[in-house]
Amino acid sequence: MRPFAEVLNELCNNPPHHQGRMTNVALAAAVKQRGGDIGHGYISQLRLGVKDNPTCQAIVDLAGALGVHPAVFLGGRGELYPGERPGWRATALSTLFEAVHPPDRGPWSPEEVAASISGSGHYGSISASYIRELLSQSSANPRLKHILGLADHFGADPAYFFDDDVAAKVDSELTDFLALRELGVVEFVTRLAERTGELSPQARAAAVEGFRQALEVGEGWTFPMKGRRTPPGHA
């Protein structure tokens, strides 16, 4: 993903709906006109990369003043649909917590996610208590690095937190994924992948066919190859 400063500079130098370049002072005035409050000095620091961790609200205000979608700062689309006023999607994080976790356990805890993000060293630190605030929607103004860290942990497109188009596609895929998990498909594929070196192509094909038949007749799945190895000469 491109640095925030690079995207902001490009938009200021070539604003979609303005004549000529937009100065820091002009952008600050445009933000204020929309009800926001970002000083031209801070905008200068963002453009220089001196500051690189704006809040969600600052991202939305800058995007609105420039006439672009806030997802553009997170590798997503820049164009706005008529009448569209995008912002932080408050339910996005809870959806990821519910749907995205290893197949052999329940959802990640806020403590686990906070430790993962903070421990990576790429996105600064975030506390479990703040993640709980985001989940409960008592807070809706995470910083850019929080957003990127959360997206990275769950393997999501950062634009998912802002863009309804991305959200519709991802949520549809997650719905299908949850249905497959309920049917045991996810666990089956995971276990099959773990044992792929021990099974011959014929054995893998038989396992897949057995699972398919079990789904067709509505029966549960019992992994048939557990404890078995490929007989000598049948690899």
Salt bridges, closest charged atoms under 4 A:
GLU6 OE2 - ARG2 NE 2.81
GLU10 OE1 - ARG2 NH2 2.77
ASP52 OD1 - LYS145 NZ 3.69
GLU84 OE2 - HIS69 NE2 3.60
GLU84 OE2 - ARG77 NH2 2.70
GLU111 OE2 - ARG132 NH2 2.68
GLU112 OE1 - ARG105 NH2 2.88
ASP163 OD2 - ARG77 NE 2.94
ASP164 OD1 - ARG89 NE 3.66
ASP165 OD2 - ARG77 NE 3.88
ASP171 OD2 - ARG89 NH2 3.79
GLU173 OE2 - LYS169 NZ 2.69
GLU187 OE2 - ARG191 NH1 3.89
GLU198 OE1 - ARG195 NH2 2.97
GLU198 OE2 - ARG229 NH1 3.73
GLU209 OE2 - ARG212 NH2 2.35
GLU216 OE2 - ARG212 NH1 2.31
